[in-house]
Amino acid sequence: MSENSVLNQTVLEEGTEIDGSIRSKCPITVSGKLKGDVCAPSLTITQSGSVCGQVKVSEFKSEGDIAGEIDAESVELSGHVSDQTIIRASSLQVRLAQNGSNGKLHVTFGNCDLKVGELVVKALAKPVKHGSPEAGKKEQFKPEPTVPALEVNAEPQLKL
Amino acid sequence: MGIFKKIFDWTTHEPPADIDKNGKTASRQPAVPNSPIRSMTETLPAPVVSVTGLAALNSRVTELVAYPLENSRRLGVPTRNQVQDHFPTSPDWENERADRLQSTGLGGLSPDDGFLDQVVDAFDEAFDTACRSDTMQTHSISGSMQNYGDEATVRDLFAQIAANYSQPLKNFVFDLRCGTAFKDRLEFLRSSVQMIGDAAAKMDLAQAVKRITDFDDVLSMAQARPQRLLEGEVRGLILDSYQIESSLEKCTITLGIGTTLTIGPKGVLTGCQIIGGGEIVVHGKFYENGVSPGIRDPSRLIVGKTGVVSGAVQQPLSLTQFAFEHGCSLSLRILKAQ
């Protein structure tokens, strides 16, 4: 991120609503409502902000409401994730609510999909059908060799 | 006296006194027949985690995990009686035991006739045999098929031994999770753990020995602390070192409210389903790969930076608290409460 793009910001203030797409070379902060697609180096949604649409950014941070499809390298999430939302990211961070939050959840999820981490995303991109000739060749889940170290935790099996 | 006998005595005989919440010694109230309280504790459901189908992978050692057992007590807020009474006996259990005896042709023997003592003695004898170093050396030196089979038998025996030794440990961890564990029990627990470690060492189970040693170190550290009640950092350390570190396949794990299931960095759950209002901490891998949703009604789902979770999460009405650390891998479908 260049120094110029750090200094310049696009800010959508609270009380402002935009219905349309935004493409920017500098970071965007949304405190109002944005309905449309966003393409930018980073997008920050404050507690009062909401974004609904397709988002493609490098860094995504939300404390408000989001809906749609989010593609990002790094995601920090709190606030609310609406139904039918898909989040794809290399890295995702969600924190637990702090003690002083009066029982309020840090983040609430509707019906949504999270695809995080390169391995998982790649594996999903090329699903292997069971029974197909390629099934044995492609990478499939193989449980790691089990270490016989769980004896301490093993369930008692006293047979009477 | 053999170690099994010790455990048996320890678990079946009531201690002379108990510790109350303030750490003071208090006399145990005599059990009142037909008391509703007694009845309630006796009929506590047994399985915290019911493993409906479990295949231990790449291991000859039985790997039924601790958490399942610990958590198999479905309970709300545990009462002091529940915590103390680790081995409640209910009429149903007695009937079941009688049925088992009948089915195995041992119906004529009653537990009250000293049958349990015989079983315990047999375990002690078998354990002593397994631990004899000269026997083990014979096994390791010889490479014949006969000895290979013997070794497998010994390993199975070791699994059984470990399973029985671990019962007091599991009870202790349960109390620890409830926040009511005192360090007074650590001495006995450590001797059990060390005996398992010795047996593992004689069987050349190096990794098992290391983990058991690490766990014993943590217990030792807790023992050295001045406070009797185990809480705070020590409590966390013990619980952290007591977690799923194995592979489980196609099993159903039921978490009681307030319990925590931790999948350690080397733990892998495949085709499993976790049900219940407990907390799930994933540092290893969870692949639904079967019944969906793979995780149902958790109060918390925490995925560490090394954690992998693939599957669906059904939230309870009260919603699930989620926490994901940078570096985790997720293929997660989150579903609202139905």
Interface residues (C-beta under 8 A of the other chain):
Chain A: S74 L77 V81 D83 S91 L92 Q93 V94 R95 L96 A97 L105 H106 V107 T108 F109 G110 N111 C112 D113 L114 K115 V116 G117 E118 L119 V120 V121 A123 L124 F141 P143 E144 P145 T146 V147 P148 A149 L150 E151 V152 N153 A154 E155 P156 Q157 L158 L160
Chain B: V51 A56 L57 N58 S59 R60 V61 T62 E63 L64 V65 A66 Y67 P68 L69 R97 R100 L101 T104 L106 P111 F115 L116 V119 R155 F158 A159 Q160 A162 A163 N164 Y165 S166 Q167 L169 K170 V193 I196 A200 L205 Q207 A208 K210 R211 I212 F215 Y242 I244 E245 S246 S247 E249 K266 V268 T270 Y287 N289 R300 I302 V308 S310 Q315 L319 T320 Q321 F322 A323 F324 E325 H326 G327 C328 S329 L330 S331 L332 R333 I334 L335 K336
